[in-house]
């Protein structure tokens, strides 16, 4: 029997799951997404990726500033959804909202719960050096990502994965998991399992301040930061008083016995700019200066002289 679905999501991560529901036999009675926000140099209002998808498919769109108001809750109630599917919506769902759908609410969360509850699970998993991540389909409950888990699908984090590449992979995995699980869950054939009490970690929201690299840390830690902060906020350092964004980097062994102070450039070649860290070198492979585009180091060096012995802050 078809389910009346209300869908709530905002960024690109939530689009594949919406597209999967559009392709399903279940009618989507409403799509909830955050209000249009200023973006770009002109600061013009820009719709979310989810809204753009919903409009393309002629779906009703609701964009309340918050769901705690009686009016917003009455609007959702009027749609009479059987289930509310949520993916990276970005607004708090009060208990009164979770109680409106006949079957409750399902959340597509980009981590292996209970590890990495919260706002930035993909980035924190890479930053921490996790070997594996994945997607959980979770029944929503009051609290931050605390609900019981309906289904899980995992994927390895590869050595060259960035937050961007893992994001795109998990978005597709989440859509597949939803498609494979929704009907069985609605029919009571897929019970939810309470999350373990051990292993809870919180994925705090990213800030631009975190993007500044500290050369006194180990090279592996810095390399993970570079990958975790790509494509935002992008790891960076200071060179000659100017920001240098680092899009790609990897640890490298330095010649035995060679040690310089952290942040000192120890080798320069088309392969990369090697910078001393706490324990070895970090090879910068793709960089960007203000106003420019990301460049492979061999291209960057054609227009910028970088010297062994100079220090990056």
Backbone torsions as a table, in degrees:
resi	resn	phi	psi	omega
1	UNK	NA	128.8	-177.9
2	UNK	-61.2	144.9	178.2
3	UNK	-101.4	138.9	172.1
4	UNK	-82.3	115.2	-172.6
5	UNK	-111.4	130.0	164.4
6	UNK	-102.2	137.2	-176.2
7	UNK	-120.2	135.8	179.7
8	UNK	-128.9	118.9	178.2
9	UNK	-166.9	164.0	-177.5
10	UNK	-130.7	-58.7	-172.2
11	UNK	-85.3	-175.9	-177.7
12	UNK	-59.2	-30.7	179.7
13	UNK	-55.5	-32.8	-174.7
14	UNK	-86.4	-5.1	-175.8
15	UNK	-73.0	-46.2	-179.4
16	UNK	-57.4	-39.1	178.5
17	UNK	-66.0	-39.2	176.7
18	UNK	-63.7	-42.6	179.0
19	UNK	-62.9	-36.6	177.9
20	UNK	-64.4	-39.4	178.1
21	UNK	-68.8	-37.4	177.5
22	UNK	-60.1	-37.6	-179.3
23	UNK	-79.5	-8.5	-178.0
24	UNK	-86.2	171.3	177.1
25	UNK	-78.9	-0.6	-175.9
26	UNK	-87.9	130.7	177.7
27	UNK	-73.8	137.1	175.3
28	UNK	-96.1	111.0	-173.6
29	UNK	-83.3	-23.4	178.7
30	UNK	-164.9	148.2	174.1
31	UNK	-117.1	121.9	177.6
32	UNK	-100.8	134.3	178.0
33	UNK	-151.5	163.2	-178.2
34	UNK	-69.8	155.4	178.5
35	UNK	-57.6	153.6	176.4
36	UNK	-56.1	139.9	-178.4
37	UNK	-120.7	151.4	174.5
38	UNK	-63.9	139.6	-179.3
39	UNK	-151.5	158.2	177.6
40	UNK	77.3	177.5	-176.9
41	UNK	-63.7	-34.0	-179.5
42	UNK	-83.0	-4.9	-179.7
43	UNK	53.2	38.1	175.7
44	UNK	-79.0	148.9	178.0
45	UNK	-63.8	132.1	-178.2
46	UNK	-127.2	131.5	178.3
47	UNK	-71.1	156.0	176.3
48	UNK	-69.4	164.0	177.6
49	UNK	-61.3	-36.2	179.5
50	UNK	-68.4	-41.9	178.1
51	UNK	-61.9	-42.4	179.8
52	UNK	-59.3	-41.0	178.5
53	UNK	-66.7	-43.6	-179.0
54	UNK	-63.3	-43.9	179.8
55	UNK	-63.1	-40.5	179.3
56	UNK	-58.7	-31.9	-178.0
57	UNK	-103.7	15.7	175.2
58	UNK	57.2	41.7	177.9
59	UNK	-96.5	145.3	176.5
60	UNK	-63.0	135.7	-178.1
61	UNK	-120.1	132.0	175.0
62	UNK	-119.1	136.1	-177.5
63	UNK	-133.5	59.8	179.4
64	UNK	-68.1	148.7	175.5
65	UNK	-67.6	-31.4	177.6
66	UNK	-155.2	160.9	-179.0
67	UNK	-106.0	9.8	-179.5
68	UNK	-83.8	-12.1	-177.6
69	UNK	-78.9	150.7	178.8
70	UNK	-62.6	-35.7	-178.7
71	UNK	-65.4	-45.0	-179.9
72	UNK	-62.8	-40.0	-179.6
73	UNK	-70.0	-36.4	177.5
74	UNK	-66.0	-37.2	178.3
75	UNK	-62.9	-46.3	178.3
76	UNK	-63.1	-41.1	179.3
77	UNK	-59.6	-37.4	-178.1
78	UNK	-66.7	-26.9	177.2
79	UNK	-73.3	-16.5	177.9
80	UNK	50.7	54.8	-178.9
81	UNK	-73.8	146.2	170.4
82	UNK	-78.8	-34.0	-179.0
83	UNK	-148.0	145.9	172.4
84	UNK	-108.4	117.9	177.1
85	UNK	-100.4	129.2	-173.4
86	UNK	-124.1	135.6	174.9
87	UNK	-146.4	110.0	175.4
88	UNK	50.8	46.8	-179.1
89	UNK	-69.9	-45.9	176.1
90	UNK	94.0	-0.3	175.1
91	UNK	-118.6	149.7	177.9
92	UNK	-71.5	134.0	176.2
93	UNK	-103.3	106.0	179.7
94	UNK	-62.6	160.7	178.9
95	UNK	-56.9	-34.7	179.9
96	UNK	-63.6	-33.0	178.0
97	UNK	-73.6	-42.3	-180.0
98	UNK	-62.8	-24.5	-178.5
99	UNK	-83.3	-10.3	-175.6
100	UNK	-72.5	-49.5	-179.2
101	UNK	-64.0	142.0	-176.4
102	UNK	-57.7	-39.8	-177.3
103	UNK	-100.6	-6.3	-178.6
104	UNK	102.9	-161.9	-175.8
105	UNK	-125.3	140.5	176.7
106	UNK	-114.7	135.1	179.9
107	UNK	-115.7	134.9	173.9
108	UNK	-95.6	108.5	-173.9
109	UNK	-114.4	133.5	-171.8
110	UNK	-89.1	57.1	170.9
111	UNK	-162.4	173.3	176.3
112	UNK	-96.3	87.7	-176.2
113	UNK	-60.2	144.9	13.2
114	UNK	-87.1	6.1	178.5
115	UNK	-76.9	131.6	176.9
116	UNK	66.0	57.3	163.9
117	UNK	-72.0	148.9	172.9
118	UNK	113.8	-159.9	-161.4
119	UNK	-80.0	-31.0	-171.1
120	UNK	-131.1	58.5	-173.9
121	UNK	-66.4	-35.8	-178.4
122	UNK	-66.2	-47.5	-177.6
123	UNK	-64.1	-43.2	-176.8
124	UNK	-69.5	-32.4	177.7
125	UNK	-64.5	-43.6	178.4
126	UNK	-67.7	-45.3	-179.0
127	UNK	-59.0	-37.3	-177.7
128	UNK	-80.3	-9.6	-179.6
129	UNK	83.7	21.9	178.6
130	UNK	-60.1	139.5	178.3
131	UNK	-81.9	-23.7	-174.0
132	UNK	-139.0	146.9	169.9
133	UNK	-139.2	-166.0	-179.4
134	UNK	170.3	-162.6	-179.0
135	UNK	-128.8	136.8	171.8
136	UNK	-113.4	136.5	169.1
137	UNK	-98.5	116.9	-166.0
138	UNK	-126.6	136.4	169.7
139	UNK	-71.5	128.9	-175.3
140	UNK	-79.0	141.3	178.5
141	UNK	-142.3	161.2	174.6
142	UNK	-56.9	140.6	-175.4
143	UNK	111.7	164.9	-174.7
144	UNK	-86.3	100.0	176.0
145	UNK	54.8	44.1	-175.3
146	UNK	-103.0	-5.3	-172.2
147	UNK	-70.2	163.7	179.1
148	UNK	-68.0	150.5	-173.0
149	UNK	-97.7	131.5	-178.3
150	UNK	-91.9	-41.6	-177.2
151	UNK	-155.2	153.1	-177.6
152	UNK	-137.9	142.9	170.6
153	UNK	-141.0	129.9	-174.4
154	UNK	-109.9	164.9	177.1
155	UNK	-152.3	142.2	178.0
156	UNK	-70.9	148.9	171.1
157	UNK	-93.1	114.4	-176.9
158	UNK	-78.1	156.3	-177.3
159	UNK	-58.6	-25.9	-179.3
160	UNK	-103.5	7.4	179.7
161	UNK	-66.6	141.4	171.3
162	UNK	-112.1	170.5	175.2
163	UNK	-58.1	-34.3	179.3
164	UNK	-65.7	-45.6	-177.4
165	UNK	-70.5	-38.7	177.8
166	UNK	-67.9	-40.4	176.5
167	UNK	-53.5	-50.6	-176.4
168	UNK	-64.9	-38.6	-179.7
169	UNK	-67.3	-44.4	-178.8
170	UNK	-69.2	-31.0	176.9
171	UNK	-61.3	-41.4	178.6
172	UNK	-71.2	-41.1	178.4
173	UNK	-62.2	-41.1	178.7
174	UNK	-61.2	-41.2	178.5
175	UNK	-64.4	-42.5	179.5
176	UNK	-65.5	-41.3	-179.0
177	UNK	-64.9	-41.4	177.9
178	UNK	-62.0	-47.0	-179.2
179	UNK	-60.9	-39.2	-176.8
180	UNK	-76.2	-20.4	-170.0
181	UNK	-111.4	-25.5	-167.4
182	UNK	-58.9	-49.6	-175.7
183	UNK	-64.8	-43.3	179.6
184	UNK	-64.7	-40.0	178.4
185	UNK	-63.4	-46.5	-177.9
186	UNK	-62.7	-30.2	-178.8
187	UNK	-87.6	0.5	179.2
188	UNK	81.1	13.0	-179.3
189	UNK	-92.5	-1.8	-176.8
190	UNK	-129.9	87.2	-176.0
191	UNK	-69.7	152.6	178.5
192	UNK	-91.3	141.5	-178.2
193	UNK	-108.5	125.5	177.7
194	UNK	-58.3	145.4	178.8
195	UNK	-69.6	148.8	175.6
196	UNK	-64.2	148.8	177.7
197	UNK	-79.9	-23.1	178.8
198	UNK	-92.0	153.2	174.8
199	UNK	85.0	12.8	179.1
200	UNK	-71.5	127.3	173.2
201	UNK	-132.9	147.1	-178.0
202	UNK	-110.2	130.1	-179.0
203	UNK	-96.4	89.6	-177.6
204	UNK	-65.9	153.2	-179.5
205	UNK	-60.5	142.9	178.7
206	UNK	-72.4	152.7	174.1
207	UNK	-133.2	155.8	179.3
208	UNK	-67.0	-26.1	179.6
209	UNK	-63.2	-30.9	-179.9
210	UNK	-69.0	-17.8	-174.6
211	UNK	-70.9	-20.5	179.7
212	UNK	-70.1	121.7	-179.3
213	UNK	-78.9	143.5	175.8
214	UNK	-109.5	106.3	-173.2
215	UNK	-66.4	-12.2	178.0
216	UNK	-78.8	-3.2	176.4
217	UNK	-88.2	163.2	177.4
218	UNK	-63.0	152.1	-177.8
219	UNK	-61.3	-37.8	-179.2
220	UNK	-64.9	-39.1	177.8
221	UNK	-62.9	-43.7	-179.7
222	UNK	-66.7	-40.1	179.3
223	UNK	-63.1	-38.4	177.5
224	UNK	-66.9	-37.6	176.4
225	UNK	-61.1	-43.7	179.7
226	UNK	-58.3	-44.6	-179.3
227	UNK	-70.3	-39.2	-178.1
228	UNK	-68.8	-29.7	-176.1
229	UNK	-98.5	13.6	175.9
230	UNK	-107.3	112.9	24.5
231	UNK	-102.8	3.1	177.3
232	UNK	-153.1	139.3	5.3
233	UNK	-87.9	3.2	179.6
234	UNK	74.0	119.5	178.8
235	UNK	-60.6	149.2	-176.8
236	UNK	-153.0	163.9	171.9
237	UNK	-143.1	-175.6	178.1
238	UNK	-114.5	132.7	175.5
239	UNK	-130.8	118.0	-179.9
240	UNK	53.1	41.1	176.5
241	UNK	78.0	6.9	-177.9
242	UNK	-122.8	142.9	178.8
243	UNK	-66.8	138.8	174.0
244	UNK	-124.3	111.7	179.1
245	UNK	-82.7	142.1	-176.9
246	UNK	-120.1	112.3	-176.1
247	UNK	-94.6	-26.7	-178.0
248	UNK	-147.9	133.7	-179.9
249	UNK	-157.6	160.0	178.4
250	UNK	-151.0	149.2	176.7
251	UNK	-67.9	144.5	175.1
252	UNK	-138.1	145.9	175.4
253	UNK	-75.7	141.7	176.4
254	UNK	-98.9	157.2	177.3
255	UNK	-52.0	139.6	-176.3
256	UNK	-57.3	131.5	179.5
257	UNK	89.3	-11.2	179.9
258	UNK	-85.5	120.7	176.1
259	UNK	-140.6	131.1	176.0
260	UNK	-123.2	178.9	178.4
261	UNK	-77.4	148.8	179.7
262	UNK	-54.9	132.0	-178.9
263	UNK	96.1	-8.0	-178.5
264	UNK	-83.0	135.0	176.5
265	UNK	-73.8	123.9	-175.7
266	UNK	-110.9	-14.8	177.1
267	UNK	-160.9	145.5	179.0
268	UNK	-135.4	126.0	176.9
269	UNK	-156.3	174.4	177.5
270	UNK	-62.7	-20.2	179.1
271	UNK	-74.6	-24.5	179.8
272	UNK	157.4	172.7	175.5
273	UNK	-103.4	114.9	-177.1
274	UNK	-91.5	125.5	-176.5
275	UNK	-119.8	134.3	178.7
276	UNK	-67.9	134.9	173.9
277	UNK	-118.3	-162.5	179.4
278	UNK	-60.3	-37.4	-171.0
279	UNK	-125.3	-27.8	-179.6
280	UNK	-155.6	-156.5	-178.7
281	UNK	-100.3	152.0	169.3
282	UNK	-114.6	117.9	-178.8
283	UNK	-90.3	115.9	177.4
284	UNK	-82.5	123.1	-173.3
285	UNK	-113.0	-30.0	176.0
286	UNK	-136.4	125.0	-174.0
287	UNK	-134.4	169.9	-177.9
288	UNK	-152.7	134.8	174.4
289	UNK	-102.8	161.2	-179.6
290	UNK	-56.7	133.1	179.8
291	UNK	83.9	-8.1	-179.5
292	UNK	-106.7	-179.7	177.2
293	UNK	-103.7	157.6	174.4
294	UNK	-57.9	136.5	-178.0
295	UNK	-133.2	141.3	167.2
296	UNK	-61.1	147.9	-173.2
297	UNK	-60.2	-35.6	180.0
298	UNK	-61.6	-34.7	175.7
299	UNK	-73.6	-42.6	-179.4
300	UNK	-57.9	-40.2	-175.4
301	UNK	-70.1	-18.4	177.8
302	UNK	-68.6	-25.3	-179.3
303	UNK	-114.6	-4.0	-176.7
304	UNK	-140.4	121.3	179.1
305	UNK	-82.6	122.6	176.5
306	UNK	-118.4	131.3	-171.9
307	UNK	-114.8	142.9	170.1
308	UNK	-61.7	133.1	-179.5
309	UNK	102.3	-19.9	176.4
310	UNK	-73.6	158.6	-174.2
311	UNK	-116.0	134.8	173.4
312	UNK	-100.1	133.3	-179.0
313	UNK	-95.5	NA	NA
